[in-house]
Amino acid sequence: MIIAIGRCVPENLSKSLKQQDNKIIRMVVLLSLIFSVCKISTGMIDALCTDHAYRQRYALIEKEIKKGEEQVISIPKLSYTPVTEYSLHWEITNDPNAYPNYLYKQYFKIKGVTLRE
């Protein structure tokens, strides 16, 4: 019975269906590729801007260390706040012993850092 139904379908119809399926697959792949490129490029730009802001912060801390002050260094907020899930961000607080402030203390071998307001 299945063979009989298949024989009733004209050959041109099956070829046109194959072409339609091929077009649909191409469109799905193309749309997926476009979406992926947009998503990845947005994440990369955000990650690069965040990295630049952290590098500015580290340069400021090193500048303060070179001044020779033996106190807790007060630094401003980052110049750029990440907006996507591709960038990690933990802002420092006013407590030099809180996370992530104590990591700056360990890394730079200073008494601590706090957030300048």
Number of C-alpha atoms within 10 A of each C-alpha: 6 6 7 8 8 11 10 8 10 9 10 9 10 12 11 11 11 12 12 12 12 11 12 12 12 12 12 11 12 12 12 12 12 11 11 12 12 12 12 12 11 14 18 15 15 20 19 13 17 22 16 15 18 17 13 14 17 15 12 16 18 12 11 17 16 9 8 8 11 11 12 14 19 17 18 12 17 18 13 13 16 20 14 14 10 15 17 12 13 9 11 21 16 14 14 21 16 14 13 15 20 20 15 20 17 11 8 15 11 17 16 21 26 21 17 12 8
